[in-house]
Amino acid sequence: MDSSNVVNNNDNDDVTCYVTNDEEIVTEGEKPNVVCTSEPEEYAWFNGVDPKAMRKTDGTQECTDSCIEVESYMGKPEWECK
């Protein structure tokens, strides 16, 4: 499942996908790291990501091939896409 399918097929909460490593993509040529979550502030806090650095995306430009469902530390579903 890719990140656009995560958003379209999820009926839990309002899930939005975010690129979490924009700076590293530009400066180091890393592949995009995309997370889809209904609680971006909680994700950022728990994972040490600056919430202002998280950019909304539908995942199509980032070429994310697969997303893995995981749980946040609060038990909410999240998807990590690479």
N, C-alpha and C positions, 0 to 999 in steps of 0.2 A: 504494500500500500504506500502511495506517495503522499506528500503533505497536502496536496489539494483534495485528495480523497478523504483524508482524516477530517478536514473541516466539513466537507459535504456529507459524510456518512456519520457524523457524530451528533447524537441527539441528547447528550447529557447536559452540558452547559454551553455557553457561548465560547467556543474554542477558536483561538486565533493563533496563527503561526508567526514566529519571529526568528530572524537571523540573529544569532547571539555573538558572532565573532567578526563583525564587519571590519574592524581595524586590522585584525590578523589577515583577513582576505587581501586587503590592500597592501599592507606592509610586508607580509611574509608569503603571500600566494597560497594560503591555506584554502582547503575546500570549505564551503559554507556549512556551518553548524546550525540546523534549524530545530526549534522546539515548538510544539503545538500544545497550548495550555489554556485553561480558562482562568488561571491565576498567575499572570505574568509577573506581578510584583513579588509574590511568594517564591516563584521560581528563581527570580533574580537574586533575592535575598539569600535563599538557601544555597545557591550555586556560586555565589560571589561574583555575579555579573552586574554591571552598572545598568539599571533599568533604562536609563536614557540612551544607552548604546544599543538597546534591542530595537531592531527595525522590523515593522510588520511586513509580512510577505505571504504570497499564496504558494510559494515554493516552486513555481514553474521556472522562474529565471535562475534559481539556484541549482537546478538539475538534481534535486533530491530523488533518489531512486527508491529508497525504502525507509519506512518508519516503523519503529519498534515501540509498542505500548509499554509504558512503565508507570509507576505510581509516584506521586509526589510524597514528601515526608508527611503530608496530611491525609494521604490515602486517595487523593484525586487522580484520575487518569491523566497522563501526559504522554506525548509522543515525541521521541527523538528521531530526527531524520538526517540521513547522510546521503 
